[in-house]
Amino acid sequence: MVLKKVALEIGMGTDIRGGDYTKAAVRALKDALWHNSLTVATALGKSSDDMQVEVLIGVPKPDQVDTKQVLAVLPHGTGTVKVVEGGLEIPNEAGTDKTVIAQAAAIVRLDL
């Protein structure tokens, strides 16, 4: 059997105050996942837990994302998380705080 891409889900998440990169990343993945209900696994005679999910996160400071917290968002299957430079960081006018915007992509594969 071969792993085949069966879905690509995308989302955006923010931490408006506090500059928490992990919080923004978790919200981005939730945005990608919570607007969908994938039935492709069962349609192909598989379980939702058979899904293998590759999560890509884009934030300005990738090293500040706790990938374990991001991975814990996945409701089914197994997954990996890769964090790359991307997203946005917007400082407030006083320079004392920032808004972080993260993007997420969840690539779902099944062994077919």
Secondary structure, DSSP 4 states (H G I P E B T S, - for coil): --EEEEEEEEEEEEESSS--HHHHHHHHHHHHHTT----HHHHTT--GGG-EEEEEEEES-GGG--HHHHHTT--SSEEEEEEEE-SEEEE-TTSS-EEEEEEEEEEEEEE-
